[in-house]
Amino acid sequence: MFWQTSRFRIDLTRPRVMGIVNVTPDSFSDGGQHADADSAKAHCELLLHEGADILDIGGESTRPGAATPDLAQELARVMPVVRHAVTLGAPVSVDTSRPEVMRAALDAGADIVNDVRALRRPGAVEAVAAHPSAGVCLMHMKGEPGSMQSAPVYDDVVAEVRAFLEARAAVLAAAGVAHERIVLDPGIGFGKTPLHNLTLLRDQAALIAAGWPLLVGWSRKSTLGVVTGKPVGERIAASVAAALASIARGAAIVRVHDVAATVDALKVWRAAEAGALPPA
């Protein structure tokens, strides 16, 4: 199993860690920490040193109630970091819903478009389809960030999330995007209650059965706070546990803030699965 991206054919036969680089002043757990380009560039380098397989760079906070930057603001936040990141020898993802940002990032050498809106904005499908090999991650979100957590309701959250993702993947296929370029994300915390999120984790196999690799982002999410009673700054252990639970249920990629802790946990998990020490 592979994920075809612009410059890399990523082997997904072992779980991969996507490190989060939020170039924003207001993301829910690390807003402002890497809001300037120099800090964000250094953070890219740190995450790769800690073992990240992929960098995910975003300039729009999608936490509930977050303000939406205008196009010029998002480009100014993201593009200097993307231009640096593509020189570091690892796949680079841009976390955006704007076709203009997608095109600019792909033209600058980025490998993946990671869209929380699953390419539903006008021109987004075309921006990805026009590229010969860029990877794409399609995420499920019910509503928009400003209102998505206002009493979301599903009859069957797993079936509805799967149907949505399959439909979006079919749109891309009709536009000529190859199956191996597409990864799906159930959108933990995006228009879902804690119970919805936990149900998606428990029944994750039904999502994987749709036929595409799954990327999952549990890192520091509020559901972990509900389960543990811990504030966002004290959810590293819970985030790692959720990442491992996702991988044990078949997830191919986990999107995380705490790369070093997740990478160490995965080394132990893989050693336990193999019953052997890793290669020297």
Secondary structure, DSSP 8 states (H G I E B T S, - for coil): -EEE-SS-EEE-SS-EEEEEEE--S--TTTTTTT-SHHHHHHHHHHHHHTT-SEEEEESS--STT-----HHHHHHHHHHHHHHHTTSSS-EEEE---HHHHHHHHHTT--EEEETTTT-STTHHHHHHTSSS-EEEEE--SS-TTTTTSS---SSHHHHHHHHHHHHHHHHHHTT--GGGEEEE--TTSS--HHHHHHHHHTHHHHHTTSS-BEE--TT-HHHHHHH---GGG-HHHHHHHHHHHHHTT-SEEEES-HHHHHHHHHHHHHHHHTS----
